[in-house]
Amino acid sequence: MGEAMLFQRKIDRAFKKLHEESDHPEIDHFAKERKMGKMKMEDPEERRARESLPSEEYEMPELEKNDFLAMVLAALLTILPVALIVLLVIALAGYFLFM
């Protein structure tokens, strides 16, 4: 009985918030249209132009002298420990299974 009362306040709060949001249709103007499937799909190029987003084709930023070396070292420091741990687990599993 005590557990139900513990969660009852949370449930009441969630329902209250749900009802408050449903009373304010300006929160989501297009919810009904999306639900009914009446909204037309927008062309991504038009959206990019309207929002002034960069196009899919963009220039690669210039790398400084040691940027490539730093990226390679960072990748190795990230990948190698994980790969070594996986190999160690496989080796230990093989050792104990076929011993």
CNS distance restraints for C-alpha pairs under 8 A (distance, minus, plus):
assign (resid   1 and name CA) (resid   5 and name CA) 6.63 0.50 0.50
assign (resid   2 and name CA) (resid   6 and name CA) 6.28 0.50 0.50
assign (resid   3 and name CA) (resid   7 and name CA) 6.64 0.50 0.50
assign (resid   4 and name CA) (resid   8 and name CA) 6.02 0.50 0.50
assign (resid   5 and name CA) (resid   9 and name CA) 7.08 0.50 0.50
assign (resid   6 and name CA) (resid  10 and name CA) 7.80 0.50 0.50
assign (resid   7 and name CA) (resid  11 and name CA) 6.20 0.50 0.50
assign (resid   8 and name CA) (resid  12 and name CA) 6.06 0.50 0.50
assign (resid   9 and name CA) (resid  13 and name CA) 6.08 0.50 0.50
assign (resid  10 and name CA) (resid  14 and name CA) 6.16 0.50 0.50
assign (resid  11 and name CA) (resid  15 and name CA) 6.23 0.50 0.50
assign (resid  12 and name CA) (resid  16 and name CA) 6.08 0.50 0.50
assign (resid  13 and name CA) (resid  17 and name CA) 6.22 0.50 0.50
assign (resid  14 and name CA) (resid  18 and name CA) 6.15 0.50 0.50
assign (resid  15 and name CA) (resid  19 and name CA) 6.15 0.50 0.50
assign (resid  16 and name CA) (resid  20 and name CA) 6.18 0.50 0.50
assign (resid  17 and name CA) (resid  21 and name CA) 6.18 0.50 0.50
assign (resid  18 and name CA) (resid  22 and name CA) 6.23 0.50 0.50
assign (resid  19 and name CA) (resid  23 and name CA) 6.27 0.50 0.50
assign (resid  20 and name CA) (resid  24 and name CA) 6.78 0.50 0.50
assign (resid  21 and name CA) (resid  25 and name CA) 7.46 0.50 0.50
assign (resid  21 and name CA) (resid  27 and name CA) 7.27 0.50 0.50
assign (resid  25 and name CA) (resid  29 and name CA) 6.43 0.50 0.50
assign (resid  30 and name CA) (resid  34 and name CA) 6.06 0.50 0.50
assign (resid  31 and name CA) (resid  35 and name CA) 6.00 0.50 0.50
assign (resid  32 and name CA) (resid  36 and name CA) 6.10 0.50 0.50
assign (resid  33 and name CA) (resid  37 and name CA) 5.92 0.50 0.50
assign (resid  33 and name CA) (resid  38 and name CA) 5.04 0.50 0.50
assign (resid  33 and name CA) (resid  39 and name CA) 5.58 0.50 0.50
assign (resid  34 and name CA) (resid  38 and name CA) 6.25 0.50 0.50
assign (resid  34 and name CA) (resid  39 and name CA) 5.80 0.50 0.50
assign (resid  42 and name CA) (resid  46 and name CA) 7.41 0.50 0.50
assign (resid  42 and name CA) (resid  47 and name CA) 7.09 0.50 0.50
assign (resid  43 and name CA) (resid  47 and name CA) 6.41 0.50 0.50
assign (resid  44 and name CA) (resid  48 and name CA) 6.08 0.50 0.50
assign (resid  45 and name CA) (resid  49 and name CA) 6.17 0.50 0.50
assign (resid  45 and name CA) (resid  55 and name CA) 7.93 0.50 0.50
assign (resid  46 and name CA) (resid  50 and name CA) 6.04 0.50 0.50
assign (resid  47 and name CA) (resid  51 and name CA) 5.99 0.50 0.50
assign (resid  48 and name CA) (resid  52 and name CA) 5.52 0.50 0.50
assign (resid  48 and name CA) (resid  53 and name CA) 4.80 0.50 0.50
assign (resid  48 and name CA) (resid  54 and name CA) 6.96 0.50 0.50
assign (resid  48 and name CA) (resid  55 and name CA) 6.91 0.50 0.50
assign (resid  49 and name CA) (resid  53 and name CA) 6.50 0.50 0.50
assign (resid  54 and name CA) (resid  58 and name CA) 7.20 0.50 0.50
assign (resid  63 and name CA) (resid  67 and name CA) 5.87 0.50 0.50
assign (resid  63 and name CA) (resid  68 and name CA) 7.25 0.50 0.50
assign (resid  64 and name CA) (resid  68 and name CA) 7.99 0.50 0.50
assign (resid  66 and name CA) (resid  70 and name CA) 6.20 0.50 0.50
assign (resid  67 and name CA) (resid  71 and name CA) 6.20 0.50 0.50
assign (resid  68 and name CA) (resid  72 and name CA) 6.25 0.50 0.50
assign (resid  69 and name CA) (resid  73 and name CA) 6.15 0.50 0.50
assign (resid  70 and name CA) (resid  74 and name CA) 6.05 0.50 0.50
assign (resid  71 and name CA) (resid  75 and name CA) 6.15 0.50 0.50
assign (resid  72 and name CA) (resid  76 and name CA) 6.18 0.50 0.50
assign (resid  73 and name CA) (resid  77 and name CA) 6.05 0.50 0.50
assign (resid  74 and name CA) (resid  78 and name CA) 6.16 0.50 0.50
assign (resid  75 and name CA) (resid  79 and name CA) 6.00 0.50 0.50
assign (resid  76 and name CA) (resid  80 and name CA) 5.49 0.50 0.50
assign (resid  77 and name CA) (resid  81 and name CA) 6.84 0.50 0.50
assign (resid  78 and name CA) (resid  82 and name CA) 7.23 0.50 0.50
assign (resid  79 and name CA) (resid  83 and name CA) 6.15 0.50 0.50
assign (resid  80 and name CA) (resid  84 and name CA) 6.01 0.50 0.50
assign (resid  81 and name CA) (resid  85 and name CA) 6.19 0.50 0.50
assign (resid  82 and name CA) (resid  86 and name CA) 6.25 0.50 0.50
assign (resid  83 and name CA) (resid  87 and name CA) 6.17 0.50 0.50
assign (resid  84 and name CA) (resid  88 and name CA) 6.05 0.50 0.50
assign (resid  85 and name CA) (resid  89 and name CA) 6.19 0.50 0.50
assign (resid  86 and name CA) (resid  90 and name CA) 6.25 0.50 0.50
assign (resid  87 and name CA) (resid  91 and name CA) 6.05 0.50 0.50
assign (resid  88 and name CA) (resid  92 and name CA) 6.06 0.50 0.50
assign (resid  89 and name CA) (resid  93 and name CA) 6.04 0.50 0.50
assign (resid  90 and name CA) (resid  94 and name CA) 6.11 0.50 0.50
assign (resid  91 and name CA) (resid  95 and name CA) 6.05 0.50 0.50
assign (resid  92 and name CA) (resid  96 and name CA) 6.14 0.50 0.50
assign (resid  93 and name CA) (resid  97 and name CA) 5.95 0.50 0.50
assign (resid  94 and name CA) (resid  98 and name CA) 5.93 0.50 0.50
assign (resid  95 and name CA) (resid  99 and name CA) 5.71 0.50 0.50
